[in-house]
Every structure is written in structure tokens, then in C-alpha cells.
Amino acid sequence: MDPKAKPVLVTGATGYVGGRLVPQLLHAGYRVRALGRSVGKLKGRPWGSHPLVELAQGGRSGL
């Protein structure tokens, strides 16, 4: 099985490390599931509409 067939989950995709890791993974041909507190912020990233990216919202709410 091709290891690039399943998405790589990157938590904190709008943060310093995650925001730099996502484009590197995409450039290498990986599918990426980018997790952040705001899908709007994820969509605003240069890679936010890349065909190999799936955006997901998660995080703490109500605390």
C-alpha cells in the first residue's frame, strides 16, 4: 500500500510549525488533513484550497 494514500493529520495547522509543515507535505505529494480551531483561518492559508488538503475544525470551546 502506498504510504501517501492515507492523509497525514496536522494538528495546529494555523500555528507556527503546522503552518510550515502542511505546504512541505503537500509538495512531497502527501494528502493532508489540516486541523485548526477555525476553518476560516485554514481556508485563508495559501494552501487552503489545495486539492490534496482536507480542512477540519477542532479545539476547545466553552471553557
Backbone as XML, in Angstrom:
<?xml version="1.0"?>
<chain id="A" units="angstrom">
  <residue number="1" name="MET">
    <atom name="N" x="0.837" y="-1.183" z="0.000"/>
    <atom name="CA" x="0.000" y="0.000" z="0.000"/>
    <atom name="C" x="0.884" y="1.250" z="0.000"/>
  </residue>
  <residue number="2" name="ASP">
    <atom name="N" x="0.499" y="2.205" z="-0.777"/>
    <atom name="CA" x="1.232" y="3.464" z="-0.874"/>
    <atom name="C" x="1.051" y="4.263" z="0.419"/>
  </residue>
  <residue number="3" name="PRO">
    <atom name="N" x="2.138" y="4.623" z="1.112"/>
    <atom name="CA" x="2.006" y="5.369" z="2.366"/>
    <atom name="C" x="1.401" y="6.760" z="2.178"/>
  </residue>
  <residue number="4" name="LYS">
    <atom name="N" x="1.403" y="7.270" z="0.962"/>
    <atom name="CA" x="0.833" y="8.591" z="0.705"/>
    <atom name="C" x="-0.666" y="8.522" z="0.401"/>
  </residue>
  <residue number="5" name="ALA">
    <atom name="N" x="-1.248" y="7.318" z="0.398"/>
    <atom name="CA" x="-2.661" y="7.160" z="0.072"/>
    <atom name="C" x="-3.562" y="7.673" z="1.193"/>
  </residue>
  <residue number="6" name="LYS">
    <atom name="N" x="-3.132" y="7.510" z="2.447"/>
    <atom name="CA" x="-3.920" y="7.987" z="3.576"/>
    <atom name="C" x="-3.423" y="9.364" z="3.978"/>
  </residue>
  <residue number="7" name="PRO">
    <atom name="N" x="-4.345" y="10.221" z="4.440"/>
    <atom name="CA" x="-3.911" y="11.575" z="4.794"/>
    <atom name="C" x="-3.072" y="11.612" z="6.064"/>
  </residue>
  <residue number="8" name="VAL">
    <atom name="N" x="-2.186" y="12.588" z="6.103"/>
    <atom name="CA" x="-1.388" y="12.885" z="7.286"/>
    <atom name="C" x="-2.156" y="13.954" z="8.059"/>
  </residue>
  <residue number="9" name="LEU">
    <atom name="N" x="-2.409" y="13.708" z="9.346"/>
    <atom name="CA" x="-3.106" y="14.694" z="10.174"/>
    <atom name="C" x="-2.098" y="15.675" z="10.751"/>
  </residue>
  <residue number="10" name="VAL">
    <atom name="N" x="-2.339" y="16.957" z="10.500"/>
    <atom name="CA" x="-1.508" y="18.005" z="11.080"/>
    <atom name="C" x="-2.397" y="18.824" z="12.005"/>
  </residue>
  <residue number="11" name="THR">
    <atom name="N" x="-2.153" y="18.697" z="13.318"/>
    <atom name="CA" x="-2.904" y="19.498" z="14.276"/>
    <atom name="C" x="-2.220" y="20.847" z="14.436"/>
  </residue>
  <residue number="12" name="GLY">
    <atom name="N" x="-3.015" y="21.856" z="14.728"/>
    <atom name="CA" x="-2.441" y="23.199" z="14.843"/>
    <atom name="C" x="-1.925" y="23.719" z="13.524"/>
  </residue>
  <residue number="13" name="ALA">
    <atom name="N" x="-2.667" y="23.466" z="12.463"/>
    <atom name="CA" x="-2.208" y="23.795" z="11.108"/>
    <atom name="C" x="-2.086" y="25.289" z="10.849"/>
  </residue>
  <residue number="14" name="THR">
    <atom name="N" x="-2.683" y="26.126" z="11.686"/>
    <atom name="CA" x="-2.515" y="27.575" z="11.511"/>
    <atom name="C" x="-1.414" y="28.122" z="12.399"/>
  </residue>
  <residue number="15" name="GLY">
    <atom name="N" x="-0.792" y="27.270" z="13.189"/>
    <atom name="CA" x="0.296" y="27.698" z="14.064"/>
    <atom name="C" x="1.625" y="27.780" z="13.335"/>
  </residue>
  <residue number="16" name="TYR">
    <atom name="N" x="2.655" y="28.101" z="14.090"/>
    <atom name="CA" x="3.981" y="28.315" z="13.500"/>
    <atom name="C" x="4.520" y="27.052" z="12.818"/>
  </residue>
  <residue number="17" name="VAL">
    <atom name="N" x="4.556" y="25.938" z="13.526"/>
    <atom name="CA" x="5.113" y="24.702" z="12.972"/>
    <atom name="C" x="4.160" y="24.088" z="11.944"/>
  </residue>
  <residue number="18" name="GLY">
    <atom name="N" x="2.885" y="23.935" z="12.328"/>
    <atom name="CA" x="1.908" y="23.314" z="11.423"/>
    <atom name="C" x="1.741" y="24.076" z="10.122"/>
  </residue>
  <residue number="19" name="GLY">
    <atom name="N" x="1.757" y="25.396" z="10.213"/>
    <atom name="CA" x="1.598" y="26.225" z="9.018"/>
    <atom name="C" x="2.739" y="26.098" z="8.034"/>
  </residue>
  <residue number="20" name="ARG">
    <atom name="N" x="3.886" y="25.651" z="8.511"/>
    <atom name="CA" x="5.042" y="25.431" z="7.628"/>
    <atom name="C" x="5.161" y="23.973" z="7.203"/>
  </residue>
  <residue number="21" name="LEU">
    <atom name="N" x="4.618" y="23.080" z="8.024"/>
    <atom name="CA" x="4.671" y="21.657" z="7.714"/>
    <atom name="C" x="3.700" y="21.278" z="6.597"/>
  </residue>
  <residue number="22" name="VAL">
    <atom name="N" x="2.496" y="21.834" z="6.621"/>
    <atom name="CA" x="1.477" y="21.482" z="5.622"/>
    <atom name="C" x="1.980" y="21.683" z="4.190"/>
  </residue>
  <residue number="23" name="PRO">
    <atom name="N" x="2.515" y="22.850" z="3.813"/>
    <atom name="CA" x="2.962" y="23.001" z="2.426"/>
    <atom name="C" x="4.112" y="22.059" z="2.057"/>
  </residue>
  <residue number="24" name="GLN">
    <atom name="N" x="4.956" y="21.724" z="3.018"/>
    <atom name="CA" x="6.051" y="20.790" z="2.739"/>
    <atom name="C" x="5.502" y="19.393" z="2.433"/>
  </residue>
  <residue number="25" name="LEU">
    <atom name="N" x="4.516" y="18.962" z="3.210"/>
    <atom name="CA" x="3.895" y="17.657" z="2.961"/>
    <atom name="C" x="3.189" y="17.637" z="1.612"/>
  </residue>
  <residue number="26" name="LEU">
    <atom name="N" x="2.476" y="18.716" z="1.289"/>
    <atom name="CA" x="1.781" y="18.798" z="0.000"/>
    <atom name="C" x="2.771" y="18.757" z="-1.155"/>
  </residue>
  <residue number="27" name="HIS">
    <atom name="N" x="3.859" y="19.463" z="-1.006"/>
    <atom name="CA" x="4.897" y="19.479" z="-2.045"/>
    <atom name="C" x="5.479" y="18.083" z="-2.264"/>
  </residue>
  <residue number="28" name="ALA">
    <atom name="N" x="5.541" y="17.292" z="-1.192"/>
    <atom name="CA" x="6.066" y="15.925" z="-1.284"/>
    <atom name="C" x="5.019" y="14.938" z="-1.801"/>
  </residue>
  <residue number="29" name="GLY">
    <atom name="N" x="3.784" y="15.408" z="-2.032"/>
    <atom name="CA" x="2.751" y="14.554" z="-2.605"/>
    <atom name="C" x="1.832" y="13.869" z="-1.610"/>
  </residue>
  <residue number="30" name="TYR">
    <atom name="N" x="1.910" y="14.260" z="-0.340"/>
    <atom name="CA" x="1.043" y="13.663" z="0.674"/>
    <atom name="C" x="-0.330" y="14.320" z="0.677"/>
  </residue>
  <residue number="31" name="ARG">
    <atom name="N" x="-1.339" y="13.544" z="1.023"/>
    <atom name="CA" x="-2.653" y="14.097" z="1.322"/>
    <atom name="C" x="-2.586" y="14.574" z="2.765"/>
  </residue>
  <residue number="32" name="VAL">
    <atom name="N" x="-3.195" y="15.720" z="3.050"/>
    <atom name="CA" x="-3.092" y="16.321" z="4.377"/>
    <atom name="C" x="-4.480" y="16.635" z="4.912"/>
  </residue>
  <residue number="33" name="ARG">
    <atom name="N" x="-4.718" y="16.233" z="6.153"/>
    <atom name="CA" x="-5.909" y="16.659" z="6.880"/>
    <atom name="C" x="-5.414" y="17.709" z="7.871"/>
  </residue>
  <residue number="34" name="ALA">
    <atom name="N" x="-5.769" y="18.967" z="7.622"/>
    <atom name="CA" x="-5.298" y="20.085" z="8.438"/>
    <atom name="C" x="-6.352" y="20.419" z="9.484"/>
  </residue>
  <residue number="35" name="LEU">
    <atom name="N" x="-5.956" y="20.351" z="10.756"/>
    <atom name="CA" x="-6.864" y="20.601" z="11.865"/>
    <atom name="C" x="-6.518" y="21.918" z="12.531"/>
  </residue>
  <residue number="36" name="GLY">
    <atom name="N" x="-7.531" y="22.740" z="12.721"/>
    <atom name="CA" x="-7.338" y="24.017" z="13.396"/>
    <atom name="C" x="-8.616" y="24.421" z="14.105"/>
  </residue>
  <residue number="37" name="ARG">
    <atom name="N" x="-8.541" y="25.458" z="14.921"/>
    <atom name="CA" x="-9.730" y="25.919" z="15.645"/>
    <atom name="C" x="-10.703" y="26.649" z="14.740"/>
  </residue>
  <residue number="38" name="SER">
    <atom name="N" x="-10.226" y="27.156" z="13.614"/>
    <atom name="CA" x="-11.080" y="27.924" z="12.711"/>
    <atom name="C" x="-10.860" y="27.481" z="11.262"/>
  </residue>
  <residue number="39" name="VAL">
    <atom name="N" x="-11.917" y="26.962" z="10.643"/>
    <atom name="CA" x="-11.822" y="26.573" z="9.232"/>
    <atom name="C" x="-11.606" y="27.810" z="8.368"/>
  </residue>
  <residue number="40" name="GLY">
    <atom name="N" x="-12.160" y="28.938" z="8.798"/>
    <atom name="CA" x="-11.957" y="30.185" z="8.054"/>
    <atom name="C" x="-10.488" y="30.558" z="7.950"/>
  </residue>
  <residue number="41" name="LYS">
    <atom name="N" x="-9.757" y="30.406" z="9.057"/>
    <atom name="CA" x="-8.319" y="30.691" z="9.029"/>
    <atom name="C" x="-7.576" y="29.693" z="8.150"/>
  </residue>
  <residue number="42" name="LEU">
    <atom name="N" x="-7.995" y="28.431" z="8.207"/>
    <atom name="CA" x="-7.363" y="27.417" z="7.364"/>
    <atom name="C" x="-7.585" y="27.727" z="5.886"/>
  </residue>
  <residue number="43" name="LYS">
    <atom name="N" x="-8.799" y="28.134" z="5.541"/>
    <atom name="CA" x="-9.112" y="28.469" z="4.143"/>
    <atom name="C" x="-8.300" y="29.661" z="3.656"/>
  </residue>
  <residue number="44" name="GLY">
    <atom name="N" x="-7.923" y="30.549" z="4.583"/>
    <atom name="CA" x="-7.165" y="31.742" z="4.221"/>
    <atom name="C" x="-5.688" y="31.490" z="3.967"/>
  </residue>
  <residue number="45" name="ARG">
    <atom name="N" x="-5.210" y="30.313" z="4.290"/>
    <atom name="CA" x="-3.804" y="29.982" z="4.038"/>
    <atom name="C" x="-3.587" y="29.760" z="2.541"/>
  </residue>
  <residue number="46" name="PRO">
    <atom name="N" x="-2.376" y="29.996" z="2.036"/>
    <atom name="CA" x="-2.118" y="29.789" z="0.603"/>
    <atom name="C" x="-2.423" y="28.368" z="0.137"/>
  </residue>
  <residue number="47" name="TRP">
    <atom name="N" x="-2.306" y="27.403" z="1.010"/>
    <atom name="CA" x="-2.566" y="26.005" z="0.676"/>
    <atom name="C" x="-4.001" y="25.588" z="1.008"/>
  </residue>
  <residue number="48" name="GLY">
    <atom name="N" x="-4.830" y="26.497" z="1.493"/>
    <atom name="CA" x="-6.175" y="26.182" z="1.973"/>
    <atom name="C" x="-7.115" y="25.584" z="0.947"/>
  </residue>
  <residue number="49" name="SER">
    <atom name="N" x="-6.871" y="25.817" z="-0.325"/>
    <atom name="CA" x="-7.735" y="25.258" z="-1.369"/>
    <atom name="C" x="-7.006" y="24.215" z="-2.223"/>
  </residue>
  <residue number="50" name="HIS">
    <atom name="N" x="-5.872" y="23.756" z="-1.745"/>
    <atom name="CA" x="-5.097" y="22.739" z="-2.473"/>
    <atom name="C" x="-5.933" y="21.471" z="-2.601"/>
  </residue>
  <residue number="51" name="PRO">
    <atom name="N" x="-5.891" y="20.802" z="-3.758"/>
    <atom name="CA" x="-6.730" y="19.609" z="-3.953"/>
    <atom name="C" x="-6.398" y="18.433" z="-3.029"/>
  </residue>
  <residue number="52" name="LEU">
    <atom name="N" x="-5.213" y="18.410" z="-2.431"/>
    <atom name="CA" x="-4.856" y="17.313" z="-1.531"/>
    <atom name="C" x="-5.093" y="17.649" z="-0.058"/>
  </residue>
  <residue number="53" name="VAL">
    <atom name="N" x="-5.736" y="18.784" z="0.220"/>
    <atom name="CA" x="-5.982" y="19.207" z="1.600"/>
    <atom name="C" x="-7.431" y="19.003" z="1.983"/>
  </residue>
  <residue number="54" name="GLU">
    <atom name="N" x="-7.625" y="18.476" z="3.183"/>
    <atom name="CA" x="-8.948" y="18.386" z="3.798"/>
    <atom name="C" x="-8.873" y="19.235" z="5.064"/>
  </residue>
  <residue number="55" name="LEU">
    <atom name="N" x="-9.770" y="20.186" z="5.210"/>
    <atom name="CA" x="-9.762" y="21.078" z="6.358"/>
    <atom name="C" x="-10.723" y="20.559" z="7.424"/>
  </residue>
  <residue number="56" name="ALA">
    <atom name="N" x="-10.298" y="20.623" z="8.674"/>
    <atom name="CA" x="-11.134" y="20.146" z="9.777"/>
    <atom name="C" x="-11.027" y="21.116" z="10.947"/>
  </residue>
  <residue number="57" name="GLN">
    <atom name="N" x="-12.168" y="21.310" z="11.613"/>
    <atom name="CA" x="-12.203" y="22.190" z="12.768"/>
    <atom name="C" x="-12.232" y="21.361" z="14.037"/>
  </residue>
  <residue number="58" name="GLY">
    <atom name="N" x="-11.477" y="21.798" z="15.020"/>
    <atom name="CA" x="-11.462" y="21.130" z="16.310"/>
    <atom name="C" x="-10.913" y="22.087" z="17.347"/>
  </residue>
  <residue number="59" name="GLY">
    <atom name="N" x="-11.028" y="21.717" z="18.561"/>
    <atom name="CA" x="-10.474" y="22.563" z="19.613"/>
    <atom name="C" x="-11.410" y="22.663" z="20.781"/>
  </residue>
  <residue number="60" name="ARG">
    <atom name="N" x="-10.990" y="23.416" z="21.731"/>
    <atom name="CA" x="-11.749" y="23.575" z="22.961"/>
    <atom name="C" x="-12.746" y="24.706" z="22.804"/>
  </residue>
  <residue number="61" name="SER">
    <atom name="N" x="-13.950" y="24.465" z="23.250"/>
    <atom name="CA" x="-14.962" y="25.515" z="23.211"/>
    <atom name="C" x="-15.703" y="25.538" z="24.543"/>
  </residue>
  <residue number="62" name="GLY">
    <atom name="N" x="-16.167" y="26.676" z="24.903"/>
    <atom name="CA" x="-16.939" y="26.818" z="26.108"/>
    <atom name="C" x="-16.143" y="26.746" z="27.399"/>
  </residue>
  <residue number="63" name="LEU">
    <atom name="N" x="-14.828" y="26.851" z="27.300"/>
    <atom name="CA" x="-14.015" y="26.804" z="28.523"/>
    <atom name="C" x="-13.547" y="28.174" z="28.913"/>
  </residue>
</chain>
